[in-house]
């Protein structure tokens, strides 16, 4: 139980375009989802916390107008990287909170974004 | 959340037990110890968590010292597929409603044939 599906697994886009990444909880409802970013050989860095039906909370230094987060339902959160640039190339990972012990936090498989 | 300290890297021979230490000397009484691992280019995978008692599941065992200032994750029979970065995280509660997980640098475990 507690599966999180993230799509796409990888994407290549041109500089200046926007990319949307989806994070779905398949067998549970997630009132809270988290978005992380991971650069090569570094640890996961929390970008924002997404709450269903309300505005996301962004970590210090993360541009909310560049990384648009929408959590319109209990099973779907999306991250849109707007006007992507090469420095936005990274591994993006979502996580959903299940509120249940063992499955307290379940992670998606990640999205490799390459901006050319 | 309390900070944790882990060795940067460890090697283990295939088939042997892998013992991964974690120091969390400033842990509070209501903070749990979580272990996750991340295999290259994948999302983190939950392994085990505990509060103060030792825990065991199908993947691993978690040994927490009596004073809770440190813990050890034990993979009883490491395989090549256990090669990954292992993260020890302490935080309040165990549900998503309790906030996010903060990742440190973790321990890169290399299991060698």
Interface residues (C-beta under 8 A of the other chain):
Chain A: X4 X6 X30 X31 X32 X34 X36 X43 X44 X45 X46 X49 X91 X93 X95 X96 X97 X98 X99 X100 X101 X102 X103 X104 X105 X106 X107 X108 X109 X110 X112
Chain B: X34 X36 X38 X41 X42 X43 X44 X45 X46 X49 X87 X93 X94 X95 X96 X97 X98 X99 X100 X101 X102 X103 X104 X105 X106
